[in-house]
Amino acid sequence: MIKNIRHTGIVVRDLDKAIKFYEGLGFSMWKKEFESGPYLDKVVGLKNVKIEIAKLKSPCGNLLELLQYHSHPLDKKIKHQPSNQLGCSHIALTVKDIDEVLKNIQANGGSLVNFPITTPDGKFRVAYVHDHEGVLLEIVEEK
């Protein structure tokens, strides 16, 4: 059985831009490196892989792993991922000031799905947003 969640990985087109976006939300750089070799080829199921990886820590210690595939980039148009997408849906982040965070997201190329709304029990304000590459995030402020 599992002991914990190790990290969340997001493949990005522009690693430096992604780092800036997520640092703007309060993540801090922990480690940045290039990886390649037979081990990585086997793990990801591709040959001659070269990946640049940035590992960022949240204030509570959870890791976000941003990966840019230099050897196998997908030339795919960026589009906003829908909330009902099969598979990984979104990453939820608890924030201190949702209005401030939403301004930051928009200033760094992200977009709002909805303005913050209060949950029926009155305990949280919640907004869905897309990061600069279309990844869906849920932003939650505890009241």
C-alpha positions as CSV (number, residue, x, y, z in Angstrom):
1,M,0.0,0.0,0.0
2,I,1.1,3.6,-0.5
3,K,2.9,5.6,2.1
4,N,2.3,9.1,0.5
5,I,1.9,11.0,-2.7
6,R,5.4,11.6,-4.1
7,H,4.8,14.4,-6.6
8,T,2.6,15.7,-9.4
9,G,4.2,15.9,-12.8
10,I,3.2,18.3,-15.5
11,V,4.8,18.2,-19.0
12,V,5.3,21.7,-20.3
13,R,6.4,23.3,-23.5
14,D,8.5,26.1,-22.0
15,L,10.1,25.1,-18.6
16,D,11.3,28.6,-17.6
17,K,7.9,30.1,-18.3
18,A,6.3,27.3,-16.3
19,I,8.7,27.9,-13.4
20,K,7.9,31.6,-13.3
21,F,4.1,30.8,-13.3
22,Y,4.2,28.3,-10.5
23,E,6.8,30.3,-8.4
24,G,4.2,33.2,-8.7
25,L,1.7,31.0,-6.9
26,G,4.1,30.4,-4.0
27,F,6.1,27.3,-5.1
28,S,9.8,27.5,-4.6
29,M,12.6,25.9,-6.7
30,W,14.1,22.9,-5.1
31,K,16.1,21.2,-7.9
32,K,16.5,21.7,-11.7
33,E,18.4,19.2,-13.8
34,F,18.6,17.3,-17.1
35,E,18.0,13.6,-17.3
36,S,18.7,11.0,-20.0
37,G,20.0,7.5,-20.4
38,P,18.8,3.9,-20.6
39,Y,17.0,4.0,-17.2
40,L,14.9,7.0,-18.2
41,D,14.2,5.5,-21.6
42,K,12.7,2.4,-19.9
43,V,10.7,4.4,-17.4
44,V,9.0,6.7,-19.9
45,G,8.8,4.2,-22.7
46,L,10.7,6.4,-25.3
47,K,14.1,6.0,-26.9
48,N,17.0,8.5,-26.4
49,V,15.0,10.7,-24.1
50,K,16.4,14.0,-22.9
51,I,14.2,15.8,-20.3
52,E,14.8,19.0,-18.3
53,I,13.1,18.7,-15.0
54,A,12.3,21.4,-12.4
55,K,11.1,20.2,-9.0
56,L,9.3,22.9,-7.0
57,K,8.1,22.6,-3.4
58,S,4.9,24.0,-2.1
59,P,4.9,25.7,1.3
60,C,3.5,22.5,2.9
61,G,6.3,20.4,1.3
62,N,4.4,18.7,-1.6
63,L,6.4,18.5,-4.8
64,L,5.4,19.7,-8.3
65,E,7.6,18.3,-11.1
66,L,7.7,20.3,-14.3
67,L,9.1,18.3,-17.3
68,Q,10.2,19.6,-20.7
69,Y,10.9,16.9,-23.2
70,H,13.8,18.3,-25.3
71,S,14.2,15.1,-27.3
72,H,10.5,14.3,-27.9
73,P,8.5,17.6,-27.9
74,L,4.9,17.3,-29.0
75,D,3.9,19.9,-31.6
76,K,0.4,20.2,-30.3
77,K,-1.7,23.3,-30.0
78,I,-2.2,24.4,-26.4
79,K,-5.9,24.2,-25.4
80,H,-7.7,24.5,-22.1
81,Q,-8.3,21.2,-20.6
82,P,-12.0,20.6,-19.8
83,S,-13.1,19.8,-16.2
84,N,-14.6,16.5,-17.4
85,Q,-11.5,15.3,-19.1
86,L,-10.9,11.6,-18.4
87,G,-7.7,10.9,-16.4
88,C,-6.0,13.5,-14.4
89,S,-8.5,16.4,-14.0
90,H,-6.9,19.2,-12.0
91,I,-4.6,20.2,-9.2
92,A,-6.2,21.9,-6.2
93,L,-4.3,24.5,-4.3
94,T,-5.3,26.1,-1.0
95,V,-4.4,29.8,-0.9
96,K,-4.6,32.7,1.6
97,D,-6.1,35.3,-0.7
98,I,-7.9,34.0,-3.7
99,D,-8.4,37.4,-5.3
100,E,-4.6,38.1,-5.2
101,V,-3.8,34.7,-6.6
102,L,-6.3,35.1,-9.5
103,K,-4.7,38.4,-10.4
104,N,-1.3,36.8,-10.4
105,I,-2.5,33.9,-12.6
106,Q,-3.9,36.3,-15.2
107,A,-0.8,38.5,-15.1
108,N,1.3,35.4,-15.9
109,G,-0.7,34.1,-18.8
110,G,-3.3,32.0,-17.1
111,S,-7.1,32.5,-17.4
112,L,-10.2,32.2,-15.2
113,V,-12.9,29.6,-15.8
114,N,-15.1,31.2,-13.1
115,F,-14.8,34.0,-10.6
116,P,-14.6,32.8,-7.0
117,I,-17.8,31.4,-5.6
118,T,-18.6,30.5,-2.0
119,T,-19.4,26.8,-1.3
120,P,-22.9,26.1,0.0
121,D,-21.6,25.6,3.5
122,G,-19.9,29.0,3.4
123,K,-16.5,27.6,4.4
124,F,-14.6,28.1,1.1
125,R,-14.3,30.3,-2.0
126,V,-13.4,28.3,-5.1
127,A,-12.4,29.2,-8.6
128,Y,-11.2,27.0,-11.5
129,V,-8.4,28.5,-13.7
130,H,-6.1,27.4,-16.4
131,D,-2.4,27.9,-16.2
132,H,-0.5,29.4,-19.1
133,E,-0.4,26.0,-21.0
134,G,-4.1,25.1,-20.4
135,V,-3.7,22.9,-17.3
136,L,-6.7,23.1,-15.0
137,L,-6.2,24.2,-11.4
138,E,-8.7,24.6,-8.6
139,I,-7.9,27.5,-6.3
140,V,-9.5,27.3,-2.9
141,E,-9.5,29.9,-0.1
142,E,-10.6,28.8,3.4
143,K,-12.9,31.4,5.0
